[in-house]
Amino acid sequence: MNKNINLILRKAYKTALATVGCPVYWGEAPDNNSEKYYIVLSAITSSDAASFDKNATNTTIQVKRFNWENKYNPGTGSASIDAALLKALYPYPSFNLNTRPDGVQILNTTIFNDFEEQITGIGGRKFSDRTFIFSHKILIL
């Protein structure tokens, strides 16, 4: 396996999420981020799924949507961001992002996990976040 699956997947996700309407970061948001809604890509893990004639991986990526409101945060404003995120990455069960130009093909996509939590307030802001973990079977062409 000589392809950087992590970088290819990050690129495909960032491109797809450009339609969501909020910034997308890798690892963490910068200190100067002032956007109420933003997405952080992180925690890509891969395991070898090769067969005797094909190179492949089982790969997961964490996509985390954050939002904040002053004083109270019922989380209702984040519903449209979540819907747009899912429409971009998983609009229907057989959908796969196009990574063929980078020499790999996503064969299968599933939502491995989806959880939402309320984070304690920081400096008068109340944060909420929702984490999606997407799982992929990726063929290395």
C-alpha positions in Angstrom: 0.0 0.0 0.0 1.7 3.2 -1.2 -1.2 5.6 -1.1 -1.7 8.1 1.7 -5.3 7.0 2.4 -5.7 9.5 5.3 -4.8 12.5 3.2 -7.0 11.4 0.3 -9.9 10.9 2.6 -9.4 14.3 4.3 -9.3 15.9 0.9 -12.5 14.2 -0.3 -14.3 15.0 2.9 -13.2 18.7 2.9 -14.4 19.0 -0.7 -17.8 17.4 0.0 -18.3 19.5 3.1 -17.7 22.8 1.3 -21.4 22.8 0.5 -22.4 22.8 4.2 -21.9 26.5 4.8 -19.5 26.5 7.7 -15.7 26.1 8.0 -14.1 22.7 8.0 -10.9 22.1 9.9 -8.5 19.2 10.4 -7.7 18.2 14.0 -9.1 21.3 15.8 -10.5 24.7 15.2 -8.0 27.6 15.3 -7.9 29.8 18.4 -9.3 32.8 16.4 -12.3 30.9 15.1 -15.4 33.0 15.7 -17.9 31.0 13.7 -20.9 29.7 15.6 -20.9 26.5 13.6 -17.9 24.6 12.4 -16.8 21.1 11.5 -13.6 19.3 12.6 -12.3 16.2 10.8 -10.1 13.9 12.9 -9.2 10.4 14.1 -8.7 8.5 10.9 -7.9 4.9 11.5 -7.2 2.2 9.0 -6.7 -1.5 9.1 -5.4 -3.8 6.3 -8.2 -5.5 4.4 -6.2 -6.8 1.5 -7.0 -10.1 -0.2 -4.6 -12.2 -2.3 -5.3 -10.0 -5.4 -6.4 -6.6 -4.1 -5.0 -4.0 -1.8 -7.8 -2.5 0.5 -8.3 -0.9 3.9 -11.1 -0.7 6.4 -11.0 3.0 7.4 -12.9 5.2 9.7 -13.0 9.0 10.0 -14.5 11.1 12.7 -16.5 14.2 11.7 -17.5 16.5 14.5 -19.9 19.4 14.2 -19.6 22.1 16.9 -21.8 25.0 17.6 -22.2 27.6 20.4 -24.8 30.0 21.6 -24.6 32.7 24.3 -26.0 31.6 27.6 -28.3 28.8 26.4 -27.9 26.3 23.6 -30.9 24.2 22.8 -29.1 22.8 19.8 -32.0 23.5 17.4 -29.9 25.7 15.1 -27.5 22.9 14.4 -30.2 20.7 12.9 -29.8 22.3 9.4 -26.0 22.0 9.6 -26.3 18.3 10.5 -28.8 17.7 7.6 -26.4 19.4 5.2 -23.5 17.4 6.5 -25.3 14.1 6.0 -26.6 15.2 2.6 -22.9 15.9 1.5 -21.4 12.7 3.0 -24.2 10.1 3.2 -27.3 11.1 1.2 -28.3 7.5 0.7 -26.9 4.1 1.8 -25.1 3.2 -1.4 -23.4 6.6 -1.8 -19.6 6.8 -1.8 -17.4 9.9 -2.2 -15.4 10.0 -5.4 -11.7 9.4 -4.7 -10.9 7.6 -8.0 -8.8 10.6 -9.3 -6.5 10.0 -6.3 -6.0 6.3 -7.1 -8.4 4.8 -4.5 -12.0 3.9 -4.6 -14.4 3.9 -1.7 -16.4 0.7 -2.1 -18.7 1.0 0.9 -19.7 3.8 3.4 -21.6 3.4 6.6 -22.3 5.5 9.7 -20.4 3.5 12.3 -21.5 5.8 15.2 -23.5 9.0 15.7 -23.7 10.7 19.1 -24.5 14.2 20.3 -23.6 15.8 23.6 -23.9 19.1 25.4 -20.7 20.6 26.6 -20.4 22.8 29.7 -20.3 26.5 29.1 -17.0 28.3 28.5 -16.8 32.0 29.0 -20.6 32.6 28.7 -21.0 30.4 25.7 -22.8 27.0 25.7 -21.4 24.5 23.3 -23.0 21.4 21.8 -21.4 19.0 19.4 -22.4 16.0 17.3 -19.9 13.3 16.3 -20.3 11.1 13.3 -17.9 8.2 12.7 -18.0 7.1 9.1 -16.6 3.7 8.1 -15.3 2.9 4.6 -14.0 -0.1 2.7 -11.4 1.5 0.4 -9.8 -0.3 -2.6 -6.3 0.9 -3.6 -6.2 1.0 -7.4 
